[in-house]
């Protein structure tokens, strides 16, 4: 009985903690994207600039922005640029509006993960002139809505993140769902023991 329970716990730990820690090296920053957003016209006369804020020694790995190109008709150039506090270009991406869906997320992968990225500046600009043909989703403070991921550089950090995500998942389950999950495990274990006899 004890050997069986130990084996089951080892299998569960492998499936839900160890394997995700090995395979998943990139995770989203907590609390994003925002649930409250606006749709702002994106033109050459209205570029967007904002400053990143550091977050507990995390390594910034990518940034994704939410754009809308109605019927994918706009072909204007869109430029996303990341500047260091010294105004040096860290990363830049130039692409056509034809790559933007109605709507879609556009991802900028950084050449290498950034740590201590406080005061890094992000600029989004375009050659578009028509205020009704290209849009950017923004927060209610007119800041671009974005989705950032961070890279976990060590296995121990990934193990901790996997455990935290697992506990967070269980804590957000409703009581009926949690009860049903535990009941399935118990009944499955009981059925296995009965068949073994």
C-alpha positions in Angstrom: 0.0 0.0 0.0 2.8 2.4 1.0 4.8 1.5 -2.1 1.8 2.1 -4.3 1.1 5.5 -2.7 4.8 6.5 -3.1 4.8 5.4 -6.8 1.6 7.4 -7.4 3.1 10.5 -5.8 6.3 10.1 -7.8 4.2 9.9 -11.0 2.2 13.0 -10.1 5.3 14.9 -9.2 6.9 14.0 -12.5 3.9 14.9 -14.6 2.9 18.2 -12.8 6.2 19.5 -11.4 9.4 18.0 -12.9 8.5 17.8 -16.6 7.0 21.3 -16.7 10.2 22.6 -15.0 12.4 21.0 -17.6 10.3 21.9 -20.7 8.9 25.3 -19.8 11.6 28.0 -19.5 9.5 31.0 -20.2 6.5 32.3 -18.2 4.2 35.3 -18.3 4.6 38.1 -15.8 1.9 38.0 -13.2 -1.2 40.1 -13.5 -1.3 40.7 -17.2 -2.6 41.5 -19.7 -5.0 44.1 -18.3 -8.7 43.3 -18.3 -9.6 47.0 -18.8 -8.4 48.4 -22.2 -9.3 50.9 -24.8 -8.9 51.0 -28.6 -6.6 53.9 -29.7 -6.0 55.1 -33.2 -2.4 54.3 -34.2 -0.9 56.9 -36.7 2.4 58.6 -37.5 1.2 61.6 -35.5 0.5 59.5 -32.4 3.4 57.2 -31.5 3.3 55.4 -28.1 6.1 55.5 -25.6 6.3 54.0 -22.1 8.9 53.0 -19.6 9.3 49.5 -18.2 9.4 48.9 -14.5 11.6 46.2 -12.9 10.0 43.2 -11.3 11.8 41.2 -8.6 14.9 40.1 -10.5 13.0 38.6 -13.4 14.7 38.2 -16.8 12.5 40.0 -19.4 12.5 37.7 -22.5 9.8 39.0 -24.8 7.1 41.7 -25.3 3.8 41.2 -27.2 1.5 44.1 -28.3 -2.2 43.9 -29.1 -3.0 45.6 -32.5 -6.0 45.7 -34.8 -5.9 46.0 -38.6 -9.5 46.0 -39.7 -9.9 43.5 -42.6 -6.1 43.5 -42.7 -6.1 46.3 -45.3 -3.5 48.6 -43.9 0.0 48.0 -45.3 1.9 50.7 -43.3 5.2 50.0 -41.6 5.2 49.5 -37.8 8.3 49.9 -35.7 8.8 48.6 -32.2 12.0 49.8 -30.5 13.5 49.1 -27.1 15.9 51.7 -25.7 18.3 51.3 -22.7 18.4 54.0 -20.0 21.4 55.4 -22.0 19.2 55.7 -25.1 21.0 52.8 -26.9 18.8 50.6 -29.1 18.6 47.2 -27.4 16.1 45.6 -29.9 14.0 46.8 -32.8 11.4 45.2 -35.1 10.1 46.7 -38.3 7.2 44.9 -40.0 4.2 45.6 -42.4 0.7 46.1 -41.3 -0.2 43.1 -43.4 1.3 41.0 -40.6 -1.3 42.4 -38.1 -4.6 40.6 -37.8 -8.1 41.8 -36.9 -6.9 41.8 -34.1 -3.7 39.9 -33.2 -0.8 39.9 -30.8 2.6 40.9 -32.3 5.6 39.4 -30.4 9.0 41.0 -30.0 11.7 38.5 -28.8 14.6 40.2 -27.2 18.1 39.1 -28.5 19.0 38.2 -24.9 17.0 38.3 -21.6 17.1 41.6 -19.8 17.6 41.9 -16.1 17.5 45.1 -14.2 15.4 46.5 -17.0 14.1 49.4 -14.9 13.9 52.6 -17.0 14.1 50.8 -20.4 11.9 52.7 -22.9 9.6 51.1 -25.5 8.5 53.1 -28.5 5.8 52.0 -31.0 5.5 54.1 -34.2 4.1 53.7 -37.6 4.0 55.3 -41.1 0.2 55.1 -41.1 -1.7 58.3 -41.9 -5.3 57.0 -41.7 -6.7 57.3 -38.1 -9.4 54.7 -38.9 -7.3 51.9 -40.4 -4.9 50.8 -37.7 -5.4 50.6 -33.9 -3.5 49.7 -30.8 -5.1 48.3 -27.7 -4.2 50.5 -24.7 -4.8 50.7 -21.0 -7.2 53.3 -19.7 -4.1 55.5 -19.0 -3.3 55.4 -22.8 -0.4 53.1 -22.3 0.0 50.2 -24.8 -1.5 47.0 -23.6 1.3 44.4 -23.6 2.1 40.9 -22.6 5.6 40.2 -21.3 7.3 36.9 -20.6 10.3 36.3 -18.4 12.9 33.5 -18.6 13.7 31.3 -15.7 17.5 30.8 -15.8 17.9 27.9 -13.3 16.2 24.6 -12.7 15.5 25.4 -9.1 13.7 28.6 -10.1 11.6 26.6 -12.6 10.8 24.0 -10.0 9.7 26.7 -7.6 7.5 28.4 -10.3 5.9 25.0 -11.2 5.0 24.3 -7.6 3.7 27.9 -7.1 1.6 27.6 -10.3 0.2 24.2 -9.1 -0.8 25.6 -5.7 -2.3 28.7 -7.4 -4.3 26.4 -9.7 -5.7 24.4 -6.9 -6.5 27.5 -4.8 -8.5 29.0 -7.6 -10.6 25.8 -8.1 -14.2 26.0 -6.8 -15.0 23.7 -3.9 -17.2 21.4 -6.1 -14.4 21.0 -8.7 -11.8 20.4 -6.0 -14.0 17.9 -4.3 -14.6 16.1 -7.7 -10.9 16.1 -8.4 -10.0 14.5 -5.1 -12.9 12.0 -5.3 -11.7 10.8 -8.8 -8.2 10.2 -7.3 -9.6 8.3 -4.3 -12.0 6.2 -6.4 -9.3 5.4 -8.9 -7.0 4.3 -6.2 -9.7 2.2 -4.6 -10.7 0.6 -7.9 -7.1 -0.3 -8.6 -6.7 -2.0 -5.2 -9.9 -3.9 -5.7 -8.8 -5.2 -9.1 -5.4 -6.2 -7.7 -7.1 -8.4 -5.2 
